[in-house]
Amino acid sequence: MDSFSYKKGQLFAEEVAVSLIAAEVGTPVYIYSKATFLSHLAKIQEAFAQLDTTICYSIKACSNVNILKFMADAGSGFDIVSGGELYRALQAGADASKIVFAGVGKTDKEILEALQAGIGYFNIESEQELANLITLAEQSGTVTKAALRVNPDVDYKTHAYITTGTKETKFGVDIERARKVFADYGDNKSVKLCAIHVHLGSSGKTIDPYCEAVEKILPLVEQLRAEGHTVDALDLGGGFGADYESDTVPSASDYASGIVPLLKDKGLKLILEPGKSICANAGIMVARVLFTKQGGSKKFAIIDAGMNDLIRPALYGAFHFIWPVQVEENLVPDRRSEDLQLDGTEVIDIVGPVCESGDFLARDRSIPAVKRADLLAVFSAGAYGFSMSSNYNSRCRPAQVLVDGSDFEVIRERESYEDLTAKEKDI
Ligand SMILES: *Cc1c(COP(=O)(O)O)cnc(C)c1O
């Protein structure tokens, strides 16, 4: 599933020992595998090759410009949600025509920047937003394309925070309203409304919501065409599920097997916006055990990474498999799952140093015994790990390292104390 594996009890990222990186770069550190990024991208490209497909990697999941560069080189487009992400994509040398701009609250400044850059599509969430885009395009003498985000009212059966495809959300318009938006704005010359965007929350464990959404949208496409509108692309947004535990989510080819037959010969270009399915297991975070302690009946490992470095467990109760970087060979895990039980493990809480009781990475977790100074790897930390990190508690953000075969390089330095106060005025 990725390029992080144990050899003789030592964890490797591709061909580099993780302990070597930790010794040279320090901890906590995010370590990414270039090969894993590219193989996930290639699998999606291959799976959807029968359709005219553009894959727009969702920058917010993991946004280091060095990563965006090799993704762009491999043919990826980008899904952006802010002017900052547009800046990153352009810095990475992205093909602007393969950029789609999503988000419910785009500012005029961000819209003008994207118009100037000549991005592929604006994903539109409301009439007011579309009217504003038209005004700005006309004023600046630019021409662009837009995709209307339509809410197919499909329940993704997932965590409430990340469900976005049902009727009662702030995102998009419903199917009935979509026809009126096309009737009112469909023939504008500056903003060509010519695509439909559907976005479902991610982390689904089945492909059904995607197929159901496509089945609900196709009749709308036919109807719009019959009414004289051009609809030439479908942006099927929301990422696919990512493998946080071994083999629990559909693969790119599973998704394609449901979606491709529905869209064949429909005259629609397909845009996909995968984020975490590309990068989640392309990265790990490595931390060092500072102390172990017994608190009542519980044992704790206090590590040098906290919720400011990786917030997903505290924020959504997300599961990350955690295992020592070096173990006896009989304790090498054969899969990464919450219920993995091996002889010789003990149950502990793995917590960070931040002054919040929510600062934990794992609770009641069975792992091999650890002691002060041991290294722990937090797996599948590539998505929404570093990109959601903060300086809370005035902690310096970790370094980011990219591994490529037997080489590794720091792609973002560990922040310094000076960085923490750099923008604060000396009054
Ligand atoms: C975040 C986001 C995605 C990607 O979501 P993942 O769950 O990381 O795959 C796709 N499209 C849009 C518009 C997004 O905001």
The ligand as a MOL file (V3000), in Angstrom:
LIG
                    3D

  0  0  0     0  0            999 V3000
M  V30 BEGIN CTAB
M  V30 COUNTS 15 15 0 0 0
M  V30 BEGIN ATOM
M  V30 1 C -10.4940 18.8910 0.5930 0
M  V30 2 C -11.0500 18.8030 -0.7450 0
M  V30 3 C -10.8650 17.6620 -1.5190 0
M  V30 4 C -10.0560 16.4600 -1.0910 0
M  V30 5 O -10.5180 15.7910 -0.0080 0
M  V30 6 P -9.7580 14.4930 0.5330 0
M  V30 7 O -10.6520 13.9990 1.5600 0
M  V30 8 O -8.4440 14.9290 1.0950 0
M  V30 9 O -9.5410 13.5820 -0.6020 0
M  V30 10 C -11.3940 17.6590 -2.7870 0
M  V30 11 N -12.0800 18.6970 -3.2670 0
M  V30 12 C -12.2840 19.8150 -2.5470 0
M  V30 13 C -13.0330 20.9320 -3.1350 0
M  V30 14 C -11.7770 19.9090 -1.2710 0
M  V30 15 O -11.9910 21.0250 -0.5690 0
M  V30 END ATOM
M  V30 BEGIN BOND
M  V30 1 1 1 2
M  V30 2 1 2 3
M  V30 3 2 2 14
M  V30 4 1 3 4
M  V30 5 2 3 10
M  V30 6 1 4 5
M  V30 7 1 5 6
M  V30 8 2 6 7
M  V30 9 1 6 8
M  V30 10 1 6 9
M  V30 11 1 10 11
M  V30 12 2 11 12
M  V30 13 1 12 13
M  V30 14 1 12 14
M  V30 15 1 14 15
M  V30 END BOND
M  V30 END CTAB
M  END
